[in-house]
Amino acid sequence: MSSKEGSSHKGLFITDFDGTLLRSDGTLAQRDLDALESLTRRGIKTAVATGRSLYSFLHSPGVDMPVDYIIFTTGAGVVTQSGKQLLYQVNLTSEMVLQGLDFLQNSALDFMLHRPIPENHKYVYRRRNPDNTDFESRLARYREFGQALTPNTSGTFGVASQFLAVVPHHQARDALNAVRSGLPALSVIRSTSPLDHESTWIELFHPDVSKGRTAAWLATRLQVNPADTMAIGNDYNDLDLLDWAAFSCVVENAPDDLKRRFPQVASHNNGGVAEAINRWLAGRAL
């Protein structure tokens, strides 16, 4: 597979999905969709960058949105929106999986271990805290795809897409520090639960995985000048994507510390993506 598509494009716009483009009522605003289509007419490529698995995204309201690419699983994979052709994937090696299992099984964390892309909606799990309601909610939502982790599974799992640990918000800082200290070779990414909007999800990936790294790969493939990139997000797992893009902003519903770092637009419920696109276009000579 060639690393480039053979012709340059006028720019690349990337939006997060949950909490940025997807509204609280689970719908997409027509003005945001119209703004995305306006970019295509200007020769600008578009992508959604989501923490969801490909399976989850394809069963979401965004499945037919007018973008060119889907960056899924926090950057571990990329598909074309038209035809859903898998262009890019990065999984944890079997050695990384064993290292992660050794650490996590000796911790008090509730966690899931997901199968390789593109089957990464399937997983095994280990529960330690029955009162972890957000973890239980995620288990319930994807129960048909999950199995309890057993000693036999632990030793034979092979490669995987990611680990995901769920912790209550008040335990997040200590848990993050422990995971980062115990697994320094992995990419450790924090996000706020899209289920209860309070708990912290700690995701562990191959060290090459993040939204920002994959956005850079896509820009190179498309021969887009880094100066012609724009990103919008709402949470901590968007941070390196926002740092990477030449122009970045966050929606009003983002955490306060992100709003102090990046320009702010309207919330996900009030056309923030459309506002960001209009601001970006106003500053470009197209």
Backbone as CSV, one residue per row, in Angstrom:
resi,resn,N_x,N_y,N_z,CA_x,CA_y,CA_z,C_x,C_y,C_z
1,MET,0.839,-1.198,0.000,0.000,0.000,0.000,0.871,1.242,0.000
2,SER,0.612,2.158,-0.905,1.362,3.404,-0.956,1.044,4.266,0.246
3,SER,2.052,5.012,0.714,1.846,5.888,1.860,1.188,7.195,1.472
4,LYS,1.066,7.474,0.147,0.458,8.709,-0.298,-0.559,8.420,-1.390
5,GLU,-1.510,9.343,-1.559,-2.573,9.131,-2.517,-2.256,9.706,-3.890
6,GLY,-1.115,10.358,-4.041,-0.689,10.764,-5.367,-0.983,12.199,-5.730
7,SER,-1.788,12.911,-4.982,-2.046,14.319,-5.266,-2.316,15.039,-3.956
8,SER,-1.895,16.293,-3.889,-2.069,17.042,-2.657,-3.471,17.621,-2.577
9,HIS,-3.878,17.954,-1.369,-5.198,18.526,-1.135,-5.039,19.844,-0.392
10,LYS,-6.097,20.645,-0.408,-6.012,22.005,0.115,-6.007,22.081,1.631
11,GLY,-6.306,20.987,2.285,-6.321,21.013,3.737,-6.926,19.747,4.293
12,LEU,-6.876,19.637,5.617,-7.445,18.488,6.317,-8.113,19.001,7.589
13,PHE,-9.393,18.706,7.723,-10.179,19.078,8.904,-10.576,17.806,9.641
14,ILE,-10.320,17.766,10.958,-10.620,16.581,11.755,-11.457,16.986,12.964
15,THR,-12.572,16.296,13.158,-13.422,16.543,14.308,-13.574,15.291,15.159
16,ASP,-13.557,15.490,16.456,-13.961,14.434,17.375,-15.450,14.153,17.164
17,PHE,-15.927,13.048,17.716,-17.327,12.660,17.508,-18.163,12.902,18.762
18,ASP,-18.092,11.983,19.738,-18.917,12.103,20.941,-18.569,13.377,21.707
19,GLY,-19.576,14.188,21.993,-19.366,15.396,22.769,-18.835,16.563,21.979
20,THR,-18.559,16.360,20.688,-18.096,17.441,19.819,-19.044,17.612,18.647
21,LEU,-19.216,16.564,17.885,-20.153,16.578,16.752,-21.504,15.970,17.139
22,LEU,-21.446,14.886,17.907,-22.683,14.232,18.342,-23.269,14.985,19.527
23,ARG,-24.548,15.353,19.416,-25.196,16.142,20.449,-25.670,15.263,21.606
24,SER,-26.093,15.908,22.689,-26.517,15.188,23.892,-27.704,14.263,23.634
25,ASP,-28.536,14.623,22.663,-29.709,13.794,22.361,-29.409,12.693,21.352
26,GLY,-28.115,12.516,21.010,-27.718,11.446,20.094,-27.967,11.745,18.633
27,THR,-28.112,13.027,18.280,-28.330,13.412,16.889,-27.203,14.313,16.413
28,LEU,-27.186,14.562,15.108,-26.217,15.461,14.489,-26.942,16.693,13.974
29,ALA,-26.365,17.864,14.180,-26.987,19.105,13.729,-26.790,19.278,12.229
30,GLN,-27.843,19.665,11.531,-27.749,19.842,10.088,-26.738,20.914,9.718
31,ARG,-26.630,21.965,10.526,-25.670,23.019,10.189,-24.234,22.532,10.288
32,ASP,-23.962,21.591,11.218,-22.623,21.003,11.286,-22.354,20.146,10.051
33,LEU,-23.346,19.352,9.641,-23.184,18.511,8.454,-23.013,19.365,7.202
34,ASP,-23.782,20.449,7.103,-23.647,21.342,5.945,-22.255,21.969,5.907
35,ALA,-21.733,22.326,7.077,-20.399,22.922,7.128,-19.340,21.924,6.683
36,LEU,-19.490,20.671,7.079,-18.552,19.642,6.629,-18.608,19.479,5.112
37,GLU,-19.805,19.476,4.555,-19.938,19.359,3.096,-19.319,20.554,2.375
38,SER,-19.379,21.719,2.999,-18.784,22.905,2.373,-17.273,22.758,2.228
39,LEU,-16.644,22.034,3.144,-15.208,21.803,3.042,-14.877,20.938,1.829
40,THR,-15.682,19.916,1.595,-15.462,19.049,0.434,-15.522,19.851,-0.857
41,ARG,-16.459,20.778,-0.944,-16.577,21.594,-2.154,-15.358,22.477,-2.370
42,ARG,-14.615,22.738,-1.307,-13.413,23.563,-1.396,-12.145,22.726,-1.576
43,GLY,-12.287,21.426,-1.736,-11.127,20.569,-1.936,-10.393,20.219,-0.665
44,ILE,-11.076,20.376,0.481,-10.486,20.049,1.779,-10.971,18.675,2.223
45,LYS,-10.049,17.819,2.623,-10.408,16.496,3.115,-10.886,16.591,4.567
46,THR,-11.771,15.668,4.932,-12.368,15.692,6.267,-12.310,14.315,6.905
47,ALA,-12.244,14.308,8.221,-12.210,13.039,8.966,-12.873,13.248,10.317
48,VAL,-13.454,12.182,10.833,-13.905,12.144,12.211,-12.917,11.266,12.963
49,ALA,-12.493,11.723,14.133,-11.556,10.961,14.963,-12.271,10.596,16.255
50,THR,-12.560,9.328,16.430,-13.389,8.879,17.538,-12.679,7.837,18.383
51,GLY,-13.043,7.796,19.655,-12.556,6.734,20.517,-13.320,5.441,20.323
52,ARG,-14.426,5.500,19.618,-15.245,4.303,19.393,-14.512,3.286,18.526
53,SER,-14.861,2.019,18.716,-14.434,0.986,17.770,-15.145,1.225,16.444
54,LEU,-14.646,0.599,15.387,-15.311,0.731,14.096,-16.732,0.195,14.177
55,TYR,-16.917,-0.929,14.871,-18.255,-1.496,15.020,-19.192,-0.489,15.673
56,SER,-18.744,0.133,16.759,-19.588,1.088,17.462,-19.917,2.289,16.576
57,PHE,-18.915,2.786,15.840,-19.178,3.934,14.983,-20.163,3.589,13.873
58,LEU,-20.024,2.406,13.307,-20.917,2.008,12.218,-22.341,1.765,12.689
59,HIS,-22.545,1.692,13.984,-23.891,1.570,14.555,-24.299,2.859,15.261
60,SER,-23.700,3.972,14.837,-23.991,5.274,15.432,-24.678,6.166,14.410
61,PRO,-25.205,7.315,14.846,-25.804,8.251,13.890,-24.807,8.837,12.894
62,GLY,-23.519,8.664,13.149,-22.521,9.226,12.256,-22.137,8.355,11.083
63,VAL,-22.755,7.202,10.950,-22.309,6.229,9.960,-22.315,6.785,8.534
64,ASP,-23.238,7.671,8.216,-23.326,8.206,6.854,-22.939,9.679,6.765
65,MET,-22.255,10.207,7.760,-21.930,11.641,7.748,-20.981,11.963,6.594
66,PRO,-21.015,13.197,6.097,-20.214,13.570,4.928,-18.760,13.869,5.280
67,VAL,-17.988,12.822,5.587,-16.550,12.950,5.788,-15.854,11.926,4.904
68,ASP,-14.565,12.106,4.742,-13.798,11.208,3.866,-13.209,10.017,4.602
69,TYR,-12.869,10.208,5.891,-12.178,9.158,6.635,-12.729,9.049,8.046
70,ILE,-12.623,7.844,8.597,-12.956,7.593,9.997,-11.685,7.125,10.694
71,ILE,-11.194,7.925,11.604,-10.099,7.528,12.492,-10.768,6.975,13.743
72,PHE,-10.621,5.685,14.005,-11.370,5.056,15.091,-10.428,4.484,16.143
73,THR,-11.016,4.089,17.269,-10.263,3.526,18.395,-9.086,4.425,18.770
74,THR,-9.376,5.718,18.890,-8.403,6.716,19.349,-7.147,6.733,18.483
75,GLY,-7.306,6.404,17.202,-6.189,6.459,16.280,-5.563,5.129,15.939
76,ALA,-6.081,4.039,16.482,-5.500,2.719,16.192,-5.867,2.213,14.808
77,GLY,-6.870,2.835,14.170,-7.265,2.402,12.838,-7.867,3.541,12.035
78,VAL,-7.812,3.389,10.705,-8.413,4.356,9.781,-9.101,3.589,8.661
79,VAL,-10.329,4.010,8.346,-11.025,3.488,7.170,-11.535,4.651,6.338
80,THR,-11.778,4.374,5.066,-12.457,5.340,4.230,-13.932,5.348,4.602
81,GLN,-14.543,6.519,4.579,-15.973,6.570,4.848,-16.754,5.905,3.718
82,SER,-16.337,6.132,2.491,-16.977,5.488,1.347,-16.338,4.115,1.128
83,GLY,-17.078,3.066,1.357,-16.579,1.716,1.165,-15.954,1.093,2.383
84,LYS,-15.648,1.906,3.408,-15.077,1.410,4.665,-13.835,0.547,4.433
85,GLN,-12.959,1.004,3.530,-11.706,0.300,3.268,-10.721,0.570,4.395
86,LEU,-10.182,-0.486,4.987,-9.216,-0.345,6.067,-7.871,0.078,5.493
87,LEU,-7.416,1.261,5.895,-6.166,1.822,5.386,-5.009,1.677,6.357
88,TYR,-5.321,1.596,7.639,-4.269,1.712,8.648,-4.739,1.034,9.922
89,GLN,-3.838,0.293,10.552,-4.140,-0.299,11.851,-2.853,-0.537,12.616
90,VAL,-2.921,-0.340,13.923,-1.782,-0.597,14.807,-2.318,-1.318,16.035
91,ASN,-1.876,-2.539,16.248,-2.287,-3.328,17.402,-1.135,-3.503,18.387
92,LEU,-1.477,-3.791,19.619,-0.481,-4.187,20.606,0.120,-5.527,20.203
93,THR,1.419,-5.679,20.347,2.045,-6.969,20.101,1.691,-7.939,21.237
94,SER,1.918,-9.219,21.004,1.630,-10.206,22.046,2.480,-9.952,23.287
95,GLU,3.707,-9.471,23.091,4.564,-9.162,24.241,3.991,-7.992,25.045
96,MET,3.496,-6.988,24.365,2.874,-5.850,25.049,1.622,-6.283,25.812
97,VAL,0.860,-7.193,25.211,-0.349,-7.702,25.869,0.017,-8.425,27.158
98,LEU,1.019,-9.272,27.106,1.436,-9.996,28.309,1.938,-9.041,29.379
99,GLN,2.672,-8.017,28.957,3.164,-7.018,29.904,1.996,-6.286,30.561
100,GLY,1.010,-5.894,29.751,-0.153,-5.206,30.289,-0.962,-6.079,31.216
101,LEU,-1.148,-7.334,30.844,-1.899,-8.254,31.689,-1.198,-8.479,33.024
102,ASP,0.111,-8.612,32.977,0.858,-8.829,34.215,0.658,-7.670,35.181
103,PHE,0.678,-6.460,34.645,0.489,-5.292,35.509,-0.959,-5.168,35.982
104,LEU,-1.902,-5.233,35.055,-3.300,-4.956,35.389,-3.916,-6.035,36.277
105,GLN,-3.516,-7.289,36.085,-4.088,-8.345,36.923,-3.576,-8.270,38.352
106,ASN,-2.480,-7.577,38.552,-1.969,-7.370,39.906,-2.398,-6.025,40.485
107,SER,-3.293,-5.347,39.789,-3.823,-4.073,40.256,-5.256,-4.272,40.737
108,ALA,-5.845,-3.199,41.253,-7.240,-3.244,41.687,-8.180,-2.706,40.615
109,LEU,-7.681,-2.521,39.408,-8.470,-1.901,38.348,-9.399,-2.891,37.651
110,ASP,-10.594,-2.422,37.317,-11.490,-3.158,36.432,-11.076,-2.823,35.001
111,PHE,-10.865,-3.852,34.162,-10.376,-3.557,32.823,-10.922,-4.533,31.795
112,MET,-10.817,-4.100,30.541,-11.163,-4.913,29.384,-9.954,-4.981,28.455
113,LEU,-9.821,-6.091,27.764,-8.769,-6.287,26.772,-9.451,-6.613,25.458
114,HIS,-9.233,-5.775,24.447,-9.982,-5.874,23.198,-9.201,-6.605,22.110
115,ARG,-9.919,-7.393,21.330,-9.336,-8.152,20.227,-8.722,-7.216,19.190
116,PRO,-7.910,-7.756,18.275,-7.270,-6.901,17.264,-8.294,-6.255,16.326
117,ILE,-7.911,-5.132,15.752,-8.683,-4.480,14.697,-8.757,-5.426,13.494
118,PRO,-9.919,-5.563,12.839,-11.148,-4.791,12.986,-12.187,-5.435,13.904
119,GLU,-11.823,-6.477,14.640,-12.774,-7.166,15.523,-12.662,-6.663,16.958
120,ASN,-12.264,-5.418,17.132,-11.951,-4.950,18.472,-13.160,-4.516,19.295
121,HIS,-14.358,-4.778,18.802,-15.534,-4.650,19.667,-15.683,-5.886,20.552
122,LYS,-14.905,-6.929,20.287,-14.910,-8.145,21.099,-13.809,-8.035,22.151
123,TYR,-14.061,-8.578,23.328,-13.138,-8.327,24.431,-13.267,-9.388,25.523
124,VAL,-12.267,-9.420,26.387,-12.354,-10.150,27.657,-12.226,-9.109,28.762
125,TYR,-12.687,-9.454,29.952,-12.682,-8.470,31.032,-12.348,-9.120,32.365
126,ARG,-11.855,-8.254,33.296,-11.615,-8.665,34.666,-12.270,-7.625,35.578
127,ARG,-13.157,-8.088,36.460,-13.883,-7.224,37.382,-13.346,-7.421,38.789
128,ARG,-13.033,-6.321,39.479,-12.627,-6.361,40.878,-13.586,-5.589,41.783
129,ASN,-14.301,-4.615,41.192,-15.112,-3.699,41.993,-16.565,-3.724,41.510
130,PRO,-17.433,-4.501,42.137,-18.811,-4.637,41.657,-19.626,-3.353,41.719
131,ASP,-19.140,-2.341,42.448,-19.848,-1.073,42.529,-19.358,-0.051,41.503
132,ASN,-18.565,-0.495,40.540,-18.077,0.374,39.466,-19.160,0.449,38.395
133,THR,-20.101,1.365,38.579,-21.308,1.369,37.748,-21.018,1.677,36.280
134,ASP,-20.024,2.518,35.997,-19.719,2.823,34.601,-19.131,1.610,33.889
135,PHE,-18.288,0.875,34.586,-17.738,-0.365,34.026,-18.872,-1.349,33.745
136,GLU,-19.800,-1.470,34.688,-20.934,-2.380,34.497,-21.809,-1.937,33.333
137,SER,-21.945,-0.629,33.149,-22.745,-0.121,32.028,-22.114,-0.487,30.694
138,ARG,-20.786,-0.397,30.619,-20.118,-0.749,29.360,-20.205,-2.251,29.110
139,LEU,-20.061,-3.037,30.166,-20.255,-4.483,30.010,-21.637,-4.798,29.481
140,ALA,-22.648,-4.156,30.047,-24.023,-4.424,29.638,-24.256,-4.025,28.184
141,ARG,-23.682,-2.903,27.778,-23.901,-2.402,26.412,-23.324,-3.352,25.376
142,TYR,-22.190,-3.971,25.681,-21.530,-4.858,24.714,-21.421,-6.291,25.243
143,ARG,-22.411,-6.700,26.035,-22.329,-8.005,26.699,-22.181,-9.161,25.723
144,GLU,-22.818,-9.079,24.569,-22.763,-10.195,23.624,-21.362,-10.421,23.068
145,PHE,-20.479,-9.434,23.222,-19.134,-9.543,22.666,-18.071,-9.813,23.723
146,GLY,-18.466,-9.915,25.008,-17.484,-10.024,26.077,-17.444,-11.380,26.747
147,GLN,-16.272,-11.714,27.270,-16.072,-12.933,28.040,-15.202,-12.603,29.247
148,ALA,-15.461,-13.270,30.341,-14.620,-13.070,31.527,-13.215,-13.602,31.261
149,LEU,-12.232,-12.882,31.738,-10.841,-13.286,31.576,-10.558,-14.493,32.461
150,THR,-9.921,-15.512,31.903,-9.558,-16.715,32.643,-8.053,-16.930,32.553
151,PRO,-7.474,-17.757,33.413,-6.036,-18.047,33.311,-5.635,-18.564,31.936
152,ASN,-6.479,-19.382,31.330,-6.167,-19.896,29.998,-6.142,-18.772,28.965
153,THR,-7.107,-17.851,29.059,-7.152,-16.720,28.136,-5.925,-15.845,28.292
154,SER,-5.508,-15.616,29.523,-4.398,-14.702,29.792,-3.130,-15.115,29.065
155,GLY,-2.868,-16.402,28.998,-1.613,-16.849,28.416,-1.635,-17.040,26.924
156,THR,-2.816,-16.976,26.298,-2.928,-17.302,24.875,-3.610,-16.221,24.061
157,PHE,-3.727,-15.016,24.587,-4.527,-13.994,23.908,-3.895,-13.546,22.602
158,GLY,-2.590,-13.436,22.527,-1.932,-12.959,21.310,-1.978,-11.452,21.204
159,VAL,-2.075,-10.925,19.974,-2.111,-9.485,19.777,-3.483,-8.946,20.172
160,ALA,-3.559,-7.637,20.405,-4.805,-6.997,20.818,-4.771,-5.540,20.380
161,SER,-5.940,-4.919,20.358,-5.986,-3.505,19.983,-5.696,-2.602,21.165
162,GLN,-6.248,-2.934,22.359,-6.080,-2.039,23.487,-6.549,-2.682,24.789
163,PHE,-6.099,-2.103,25.888,-6.698,-2.302,27.206,-7.537,-1.073,27.518
164,LEU,-8.595,-1.259,28.301,-9.395,-0.132,28.766,-9.764,-0.378,30.222
165,ALA,-9.286,0.493,31.117,-9.633,0.418,32.533,-10.586,1.555,32.860
166,VAL,-11.574,1.270,33.706,-12.585,2.260,34.088,-12.451,2.539,35.571
167,VAL,-12.274,3.823,35.915,-12.107,4.198,37.324,-13.013,5.380,37.650
168,PRO,-13.530,5.456,38.863,-14.290,6.640,39.278,-13.423,7.887,39.174
169,HIS,-14.064,9.007,38.925,-13.326,10.250,38.671,-12.356,10.592,39.796
170,HIS,-12.759,10.392,41.041,-11.907,10.796,42.167,-10.663,9.921,42.306
171,GLN,-10.626,8.778,41.626,-9.454,7.910,41.661,-8.567,8.068,40.426
172,ALA,-8.964,8.941,39.511,-8.319,8.993,38.204,-6.843,9.360,38.280
173,ARG,-6.499,10.398,39.052,-5.106,10.860,39.069,-4.163,9.771,39.565
174,ASP,-4.512,9.131,40.673,-3.647,8.084,41.213,-3.554,6.905,40.262
175,ALA,-4.690,6.526,39.677,-4.692,5.387,38.752,-3.855,5.686,37.512
176,LEU,-3.994,6.871,36.967,-3.209,7.252,35.796,-1.718,7.238,36.097
177,ASN,-1.338,7.807,37.224,0.078,7.820,37.592,0.628,6.403,37.747
178,ALA,-0.173,5.527,38.350,0.271,4.145,38.543,0.436,3.423,37.213
179,VAL,-0.520,3.605,36.310,-0.445,2.933,35.006,0.723,3.471,34.189
180,ARG,0.885,4.772,34.174,1.993,5.358,33.408,3.346,4.933,33.960
181,SER,3.438,4.807,35.264,4.681,4.360,35.881,4.933,2.880,35.632
182,GLY,3.862,2.076,35.696,4.007,0.636,35.552,4.144,0.158,34.128
183,LEU,3.624,0.952,33.167,3.663,0.544,31.753,4.191,1.698,30.897
184,PRO,5.438,2.110,31.128,5.964,3.295,30.438,6.140,3.120,28.941
185,ALA,6.178,1.882,28.446,6.400,1.660,27.023,5.130,1.776,26.193
186,LEU,3.959,1.854,26.853,2.699,1.911,26.127,2.174,3.344,26.047
187,SER,1.306,3.566,25.080,0.603,4.840,24.978,-0.580,4.793,25.933
188,VAL,-0.595,5.660,26.935,-1.644,5.700,27.951,-2.462,6.969,27.731
189,ILE,-3.729,6.810,27.424,-4.576,7.939,27.044,-5.786,8.001,27.962
190,ARG,-6.020,9.186,28.482,-7.146,9.435,29.386,-8.333,9.989,28.616
191,SER,-9.545,9.514,28.951,-10.750,10.121,28.400,-11.860,10.071,29.437
192,THR,-12.822,10.960,29.291,-13.992,10.963,30.161,-15.023,10.005,29.597
193,SER,-15.625,9.188,30.438,-16.599,8.206,29.978,-17.727,8.865,29.189
194,PRO,-18.025,8.354,27.983,-19.184,8.862,27.241,-20.500,8.293,27.766
195,LEU,-20.411,7.426,28.779,-21.621,6.811,29.331,-22.156,7.609,30.514
196,ASP,-21.359,7.774,31.568,-21.850,8.554,32.710,-21.287,9.976,32.742
197,HIS,-20.356,10.273,31.818,-19.771,11.608,31.674,-19.013,12.067,32.927
198,GLU,-18.637,11.125,33.776,-17.904,11.440,35.000,-16.694,10.534,35.202
199,SER,-16.877,9.240,35.025,-15.783,8.292,35.245,-14.659,8.524,34.241
200,THR,-13.484,8.055,34.605,-12.325,8.175,33.725,-12.014,6.831,33.091
201,TRP,-11.804,6.853,31.784,-11.347,5.666,31.065,-9.847,5.826,30.813
202,ILE,-9.091,4.808,31.173,-7.657,4.780,30.918,-7.418,3.741,29.835
203,GLU,-6.996,4.222,28.665,-6.812,3.342,27.511,-5.329,3.139,27.250
204,LEU,-4.945,1.895,27.001,-3.551,1.541,26.758,-3.429,0.975,25.354
205,PHE,-2.521,1.582,24.580,-2.331,1.228,23.187,-0.849,0.985,22.887
206,HIS,-0.607,0.512,21.684,0.745,0.501,21.123,1.298,1.916,21.208
207,PRO,2.606,2.085,21.445,3.159,3.434,21.615,2.986,4.348,20.412
208,ASP,2.681,3.804,19.237,2.476,4.641,18.055,1.044,5.155,17.928
209,VAL,0.171,4.809,18.858,-1.247,5.138,18.715,-1.628,6.381,19.502
210,SER,-2.271,7.300,18.813,-2.997,8.429,19.392,-3.703,9.105,18.229
211,LYS,-4.679,9.940,18.532,-5.368,10.660,17.460,-4.407,11.564,16.700
212,GLY,-3.507,12.221,17.409,-2.572,13.124,16.764,-1.594,12.409,15.840
213,ARG,-1.058,11.280,16.292,-0.104,10.540,15.456,-0.778,10.035,14.181
214,THR,-2.007,9.564,14.316,-2.705,9.038,13.147,-3.141,10.165,12.225
215,ALA,-3.512,11.310,12.780,-3.820,12.466,11.948,-2.602,12.875,11.123
216,ALA,-1.415,12.836,11.737,-0.188,13.166,11.015,0.057,12.169,9.892
217,TRP,-0.206,10.884,10.159,-0.068,9.858,9.105,-1.014,10.156,7.952
218,LEU,-2.248,10.508,8.262,-3.236,10.767,7.218,-2.860,12.011,6.418
219,ALA,-2.400,13.051,7.084,-1.991,14.264,6.374,-0.842,13.970,5.409
220,THR,0.109,13.151,5.838,1.214,12.766,4.965,0.705,11.980,3.768
221,ARG,-0.197,11.056,4.011,-0.778,10.256,2.925,-1.464,11.141,1.893
222,LEU,-2.139,12.172,2.381,-2.889,13.070,1.507,-2.034,14.212,0.954
223,GLN,-0.767,14.279,1.370,0.134,15.346,0.969,-0.444,16.711,1.338
224,VAL,-0.985,16.796,2.530,-1.518,18.054,3.046,-0.422,18.766,3.826
225,ASN,-0.234,20.030,3.536,0.713,20.860,4.277,0.256,20.940,5.726
226,PRO,1.146,20.677,6.701,0.736,20.761,8.105,0.114,22.104,8.484
227,ALA,0.480,23.172,7.769,-0.085,24.485,8.054,-1.559,24.574,7.673
228,ASP,-2.040,23.601,6.881,-3.420,23.616,6.395,-4.281,22.577,7.107
229,THR,-4.037,22.392,8.401,-4.794,21.410,9.178,-5.565,22.107,10.297
230,MET,-6.724,21.535,10.624,-7.564,22.080,11.684,-8.208,20.927,12.431
231,ALA,-8.334,21.050,13.756,-8.953,20.005,14.574,-9.825,20.641,15.642
232,ILE,-10.883,19.918,16.005,-11.763,20.343,17.086,-12.078,19.131,17.952
233,GLY,-12.125,19.346,19.270,-12.409,18.242,20.188,-13.060,18.742,21.455
234,ASN,-13.203,17.813,22.407,-13.885,18.168,23.656,-13.309,17.508,24.895
235,ASP,-12.291,16.638,24.722,-11.858,15.873,25.890,-10.365,15.595,25.826
236,TYR,-9.870,14.929,26.886,-8.432,14.723,27.044,-7.842,13.805,25.981
237,ASN,-8.631,12.878,25.443,-8.089,12.008,24.401,-7.936,12.733,23.063
238,ASP,-8.400,13.991,22.997,-8.193,14.826,21.811,-6.946,15.703,21.942
239,LEU,-6.295,15.663,23.079,-5.266,16.660,23.390,-4.126,16.677,22.389
240,ASP,-3.563,15.512,22.056,-2.417,15.551,21.141,-2.860,15.864,19.717
241,LEU,-4.113,15.559,19.371,-4.660,15.979,18.077,-4.753,17.502,18.017
242,LEU,-5.238,18.104,19.086,-5.346,19.557,19.149,-3.976,20.215,19.126
243,ASP,-3.001,19.608,19.792,-1.633,20.134,19.770,-1.004,20.008,18.390
244,TRP,-1.377,18.951,17.658,-0.779,18.688,16.344,-1.269,19.650,15.275
245,ALA,-2.556,19.936,15.242,-3.135,20.724,14.157,-2.637,22.173,14.194
246,ALA,-2.561,22.787,13.029,-2.119,24.176,12.943,-3.141,25.112,13.577
247,PHE,-4.418,24.789,13.433,-5.477,25.569,14.069,-6.368,24.601,14.832
248,SER,-6.596,24.877,16.117,-7.386,23.972,16.951,-8.345,24.766,17.801
249,CYS,-9.436,24.130,18.182,-10.348,24.734,19.147,-11.111,23.618,19.852
250,VAL,-11.766,23.992,20.936,-12.588,23.043,21.697,-13.987,23.610,21.822
251,VAL,-14.950,22.716,21.995,-16.333,23.135,22.190,-16.526,23.602,23.637
252,GLU,-17.594,24.353,23.837,-17.833,24.980,25.137,-17.981,23.968,26.256
253,ASN,-18.410,22.749,25.948,-18.610,21.714,26.961,-17.333,20.947,27.296
254,ALA,-16.184,21.390,26.801,-14.898,20.767,27.144,-14.522,21.113,28.577
255,PRO,-13.634,20.323,29.207,-13.151,20.660,30.553,-12.483,22.033,30.568
256,ASP,-12.534,22.684,31.708,-12.008,24.043,31.830,-10.533,24.130,31.477
257,ASP,-9.739,23.131,31.865,-8.307,23.226,31.579,-8.012,23.168,30.084
258,LEU,-8.853,22.454,29.300,-8.681,22.467,27.848,-9.113,23.805,27.260
259,LYS,-10.167,24.386,27.831,-10.630,25.687,27.331,-9.626,26.796,27.623
260,ARG,-8.816,26.601,28.632,-7.762,27.589,28.899,-6.607,27.457,27.909
261,ARG,-6.478,26.297,27.287,-5.360,26.061,26.369,-5.695,26.377,24.919
262,PHE,-6.983,26.221,24.555,-7.368,26.339,23.151,-8.548,27.297,22.991
263,PRO,-8.660,27.935,21.813,-9.827,28.777,21.560,-11.122,27.973,21.710
264,GLN,-12.169,28.659,22.103,-13.441,28.010,22.408,-14.513,28.430,21.400
265,VAL,-15.336,27.444,20.993,-16.505,27.710,20.166,-17.740,27.231,20.916
266,ALA,-18.898,27.328,20.281,-20.142,26.906,20.910,-20.097,25.421,21.271
267,SER,-21.008,24.995,22.105,-21.043,23.612,22.560,-21.453,22.663,21.436
268,HIS,-21.319,21.371,21.721,-21.743,20.350,20.756,-23.234,20.421,20.483
269,ASN,-23.997,21.011,21.380,-25.443,21.136,21.180,-25.834,22.391,20.413
270,ASN,-24.858,23.257,20.136,-25.176,24.553,19.526,-24.304,24.885,18.327
271,GLY,-23.960,23.872,17.543,-23.253,24.116,16.292,-21.806,24.498,16.418
272,GLY,-21.109,23.959,17.418,-19.711,24.298,17.609,-18.825,23.921,16.434
273,VAL,-19.101,22.781,15.805,-18.282,22.355,14.662,-18.453,23.323,13.500
274,ALA,-19.690,23.716,13.219,-19.930,24.675,12.141,-19.240,25.998,12.437
275,GLU,-19.305,26.450,13.681,-18.636,27.700,14.042,-17.130,27.595,13.830
276,ALA,-16.546,26.471,14.234,-15.109,26.277,14.059,-14.723,26.288,12.589
277,ILE,-15.493,25.614,11.757,-15.210,25.576,10.314,-15.294,26.978,9.720
278,ASN,-16.315,27.723,10.092,-16.469,29.074,9.552,-15.315,29.979,9.985
279,ARG,-14.868,29.843,11.225,-13.712,30.630,11.681,-12.466,30.286,10.880
280,TRP,-12.266,28.978,10.686,-11.078,28.516,9.962,-11.089,29.024,8.523
281,LEU,-12.230,28.894,7.860,-12.328,29.341,6.480,-12.137,30.848,6.365
282,ALA,-12.608,31.586,7.356,-12.480,33.039,7.314,-11.020,33.481,7.340
283,GLY,-10.166,32.651,7.894,-8.754,32.995,7.990,-7.895,32.392,6.891
284,ARG,-8.531,31.724,5.918,-7.793,31.051,4.840,-8.061,31.729,3.494
285,ALA,-7.081,31.692,2.641,-7.254,32.195,1.283,-7.467,31.008,0.364
286,LEU,-8.729,30.721,0.078,-9.055,29.543,-0.743,-9.638,29.972,-2.084
